[in-house]
């Protein structure tokens, strides 16, 4: 039995040691395969040129249409993997054993703070969810009861991470792309930023949940392990470090706002896994208040990024421990000893205080 889990990537990275089961697959047609030695999803039967709206789904489609030798097919990401209870990457024997009793392996159900429909419409055009409903009504009306119930519910899967026997994978891919291609013929995705253009990638995460529940499939749910942060996050952090070193508050602020506009996911937990970009935003806000009040700020003359992050992280720890009331003597002593301002304490309270 042959098991292949395609590690979907848009960048060069170090693949897992188990290169027999985990096979890197670059998604997006602009990739030069010979540069990195990875396979690309722009060969054979492919939709690689639609990567800007279909995101990692171009890799799922490629695996469906071009892998004729694997008995089990799966997908994960270059920095996110399905892991076992020991928090290690699943192995081929483990996968085969699990699929003796389950129809698929995927992520643990994500419990949302609000109904899926509400959250989706807060971040994306309602049109896209309406067109999803129309597609299912037209093509697979038997799945409408679960769809209608699920959009009012608070559960979904995420990441398009899954492992299935080939026949199960193929059946799901046909269902999924029937729906998405139906939608694609009827709507125009015209969002200005690359994050929101990946609309079919977002919708498909929820559609996996609908398919599993509607078809009564038995899902083995796993934790997700993250091996590294996004390359784009590293680039933003490096650029901010340069602005901080140069003492350029306005440059740091303008750059940060520009990057947030381009990538609305910049500060999401799955992106800013170290929390350093949240603290960088805090530093910029603090420096802005200081500049208006004193005519200079903590970045004046240049500061080391790591040093500042460490100072503010220590302050945040103290503030987050305070349950209510004014700042403690320990907090005031900390900002005095570390050369921080009352403005730094004020911003920390706003960001990390608990009902202060």
C-alpha positions in Angstrom: 0.0 0.0 0.0 1.3 3.4 -1.0 0.5 6.5 1.1 1.4 10.0 -0.1 0.8 13.2 1.8 1.5 16.2 -0.3 3.1 19.1 1.5 1.7 22.2 -0.2 4.1 25.1 -0.4 4.7 28.4 -2.2 8.3 28.7 -1.0 11.4 26.7 -0.5 11.6 24.9 2.8 13.2 21.8 4.5 10.8 18.9 4.0 10.1 16.3 6.8 12.5 13.5 7.2 10.0 11.0 6.0 10.3 12.0 2.3 8.7 8.7 1.3 5.2 9.7 2.5 5.6 13.5 2.7 6.1 14.8 -0.8 6.6 18.6 -1.3 4.3 20.1 -4.0 4.6 23.7 -5.0 1.3 25.5 -5.7 1.1 28.3 -8.2 2.2 28.5 -11.8 5.0 31.0 -11.3 7.3 28.5 -9.6 10.4 27.2 -11.4 10.7 23.5 -10.4 14.4 23.3 -11.2 15.2 26.0 -8.7 14.2 23.9 -5.6 13.7 20.3 -6.8 10.1 20.2 -5.7 7.2 19.1 -8.0 4.9 21.8 -9.2 1.2 21.7 -9.6 1.5 23.2 -13.1 2.0 19.9 -14.9 -0.6 17.4 -16.3 -4.2 18.1 -15.6 -4.0 21.3 -13.5 -5.6 24.6 -12.4 -2.3 26.1 -11.2 -3.1 29.5 -12.9 -6.1 29.9 -10.6 -3.9 29.8 -7.4 -4.7 33.4 -6.5 -8.4 32.6 -5.9 -8.2 28.8 -5.2 -5.0 29.0 -3.0 -3.9 25.5 -1.8 -6.8 23.9 -3.7 -4.7 23.9 -6.9 -2.5 21.4 -5.1 -5.5 19.3 -4.0 -6.8 19.3 -7.6 -3.4 18.3 -9.0 -3.2 15.3 -6.6 -6.7 14.2 -7.5 -6.1 14.3 -11.2 -2.5 13.2 -11.5 -1.7 10.7 -8.7 -2.6 7.3 -10.1 -0.4 5.2 -7.9 -1.2 6.1 -4.3 -3.7 4.1 -2.3 -4.0 6.8 0.3 -3.7 10.6 -0.5 -3.4 13.5 1.9 -2.5 17.2 2.0 -0.9 19.4 4.6 1.2 22.6 4.6 4.9 23.3 4.6 4.6 24.7 8.2 1.5 22.9 9.4 1.1 19.1 9.8 -1.4 16.7 11.3 0.2 15.2 14.4 -0.4 12.3 16.8 -1.0 12.4 20.5 2.7 12.4 21.1 2.8 15.7 19.0 4.9 14.0 16.3 4.1 13.9 12.6 1.9 11.0 11.6 3.8 8.1 10.1 2.7 5.8 7.2 1.9 2.9 9.5 -0.2 5.1 11.8 -2.1 6.5 8.9 -2.9 3.1 7.5 -3.9 1.7 10.9 -6.3 4.7 11.5 -7.9 4.4 8.1 -8.9 0.8 8.8 -11.6 2.2 11.1 -12.1 5.8 9.9 -13.0 7.4 6.5 -10.6 10.3 6.8 -8.0 12.0 9.0 -8.3 15.7 9.4 -8.0 18.6 11.9 -10.0 18.8 15.2 -13.2 20.7 14.8 -12.7 24.4 15.2 -15.3 26.0 17.5 -16.0 29.5 16.5 -17.0 32.4 18.7 -20.0 33.2 16.4 -22.1 31.3 13.9 -20.1 30.5 10.7 -22.4 32.6 8.6 -22.0 35.7 10.8 -18.2 35.4 10.9 -17.9 34.8 7.1 -19.9 37.9 6.3 -17.9 40.0 8.7 -14.7 39.2 6.7 -15.9 38.4 3.1 -18.7 39.4 0.8 -22.0 37.8 1.6 -22.3 37.1 -2.1 -19.8 34.2 -1.9 -21.7 32.3 0.7 -24.9 32.9 -1.2 -23.4 31.5 -4.4 -22.1 28.5 -2.4 -25.7 27.8 -1.3 -26.9 28.2 -4.9 -24.3 25.7 -6.2 -25.2 23.1 -3.6 -28.9 23.6 -4.2 -28.4 23.0 -8.0 -25.8 20.2 -7.9 -26.2 18.4 -4.6 -29.6 19.3 -3.0 -29.4 16.3 -0.7 -26.7 18.2 1.2 -28.7 21.3 1.7 -30.1 20.4 5.2 -26.7 20.0 6.7 -25.3 23.1 4.9 -28.2 25.3 6.2 -27.7 23.9 9.7 -23.9 24.2 9.6 -23.8 27.9 8.6 -25.9 28.7 11.6 -23.6 26.6 13.8 -20.2 27.3 15.3 -18.1 24.4 14.0 -15.9 23.9 11.0 -12.6 22.3 9.9 -9.7 24.4 8.8 -6.6 24.4 6.6 -7.7 21.9 4.0 -5.6 19.3 5.7 -6.8 15.7 5.3 -5.8 12.2 4.6 -8.1 9.7 2.9 -8.2 6.5 0.9 -7.9 7.3 -2.8 -11.6 6.5 -3.6 -12.8 8.7 -0.7 -10.5 11.5 -1.7 -11.6 11.3 -5.4 -15.3 11.3 -4.4 -14.8 14.4 -2.2 -12.7 16.2 -4.8 -15.4 15.7 -7.4 -18.1 17.0 -5.1 -15.9 20.0 -4.0 -14.8 21.1 -7.4 -18.2 20.6 -9.0 -19.4 23.2 -6.5 -16.5 25.6 -6.7 -16.4 25.6 -10.5 -20.1 26.2 -10.6 -19.5 29.3 -8.4 -16.5 30.4 -10.5 -18.6 30.5 -13.6 -21.1 32.8 -12.0 -19.0 35.3 -9.9 -16.0 37.6 -10.3 -13.5 37.6 -7.5 -12.2 41.2 -7.5 -10.8 41.8 -4.0 -7.8 44.2 -4.0 -5.6 42.2 -1.7 -4.2 38.7 -2.1 -5.6 37.5 1.2 -9.3 38.1 0.4 -8.9 36.8 -3.2 -8.3 33.3 -1.8 -12.0 33.0 -1.4 -12.4 29.4 -2.6 -9.7 28.3 -0.2 -11.6 29.7 2.7 -15.0 28.3 1.6 -13.6 24.8 1.0 -12.5 24.5 4.6 -16.1 24.8 5.7 -17.3 22.6 2.8 -15.2 19.7 4.1 -17.1 19.9 7.3 -20.4 20.0 5.4 -19.4 17.0 3.3 -18.3 14.9 6.3 -21.4 15.6 8.3 -23.8 15.2 5.4 -22.3 12.0 4.1 -22.0 10.5 7.6 -18.2 10.0 7.3 -16.2 8.9 10.3 -13.4 11.4 10.9 -10.3 10.9 13.0 -9.5 14.4 14.3 -5.9 15.3 15.0 -4.0 18.2 16.5 -2.1 20.4 14.1 1.6 21.0 14.7 3.4 24.1 13.4 7.0 23.8 12.4 7.7 27.5 11.5 6.1 30.8 10.9 5.1 32.2 7.5 7.9 33.6 5.3 6.0 36.8 4.9 5.8 37.3 8.7 9.6 37.0 8.9 10.0 39.6 6.2 7.7 42.1 8.0 9.5 41.5 11.3 12.9 42.1 9.7 11.7 45.3 8.0 10.3 46.6 11.3 13.6 45.8 13.0 15.4 48.0 10.4 13.0 50.9 11.0 13.4 50.6 14.8 17.2 50.5 14.4 17.1 53.7 12.3 14.7 55.4 14.8 12.2 55.9 12.0 8.8 55.9 13.8 6.8 57.3 10.8 8.4 54.8 8.5 7.6 51.9 10.8 4.0 53.0 11.2 3.4 53.5 7.5 5.0 50.2 6.6 3.1 48.3 9.3 -0.3 49.8 8.2 0.6 49.0 4.5 1.3 45.4 5.4 -1.9 45.0 7.4 -3.8 46.3 4.4 -2.1 43.8 2.1 -2.4 40.9 4.6 -5.4 41.1 7.0 -4.2 37.8 8.5 -0.9 39.5 9.7 -1.8 39.5 13.4 -3.9 36.3 13.5 -2.6 33.7 15.9 -1.7 31.3 13.1 0.4 33.9 11.5 2.1 35.8 14.3 2.9 32.7 16.2 5.7 34.4 18.3 3.5 37.3 19.2 6.3 39.7 18.2 4.2 41.6 15.6 1.6 42.3 18.2 4.3 43.8 20.4 5.8 45.7 17.5 2.3 47.3 17.0 2.3 48.1 20.7 5.7 49.7 20.5 4.7 51.9 17.5 1.5 53.0 19.3 3.5 53.8 22.5 6.1 55.8 20.5 3.4 57.7 18.8 1.9 58.8 22.1 5.3 59.8 23.4 6.1 61.8 20.3 3.0 63.8 20.6 3.5 64.5 24.3 7.3 64.9 24.6 8.5 65.6 21.0 10.6 62.5 21.1 9.9 58.8 21.6 11.5 55.5 22.7 12.7 54.9 19.1 14.5 58.2 18.9 18.2 57.5 18.1 17.4 53.9 17.2 16.7 50.8 19.2 17.2 47.1 18.9 14.0 45.2 18.0 14.7 42.1 20.1 15.6 44.3 23.1 12.4 46.3 22.9 10.2 43.2 22.4 11.7 41.7 25.5 11.1 44.8 27.6 7.5 45.1 26.5 6.8 41.4 26.9 7.9 41.7 30.5 5.6 44.7 31.0 2.7 42.8 29.4 3.2 39.8 31.7 2.8 42.1 34.7 -0.2 43.9 33.3 -2.0 40.7 32.3 -1.5 39.3 35.9 -3.4 42.3 37.3 -7.1 41.5 37.7 -8.4 45.0 38.2 -7.6 48.4 39.7 -4.7 50.8 39.1 -1.1 49.7 38.2 0.8 48.0 41.0 4.0 49.2 42.6 5.8 46.4 40.7 4.6 47.7 37.4 5.7 51.3 38.1 9.0 50.0 39.4 9.4 47.9 36.2 8.8 50.9 33.8 11.2 53.1 35.8 14.0 50.5 35.9 13.6 49.7 32.2 13.4 53.3 31.1 9.8 52.9 29.8 7.2 55.7 30.0 3.7 56.0 31.5 2.5 55.8 27.9 4.0 52.4 27.6 2.0 51.3 30.6 -1.2 52.9 29.3 -0.9 51.0 25.9 -0.1 47.7 27.7 -3.2 48.1 29.8 -5.3 48.7 26.7 -3.9 45.7 24.9 -3.4 43.1 27.7 -5.3 44.4 30.7 -8.2 42.3 32.0 -11.1 44.7 32.4 -8.9 47.4 34.0 
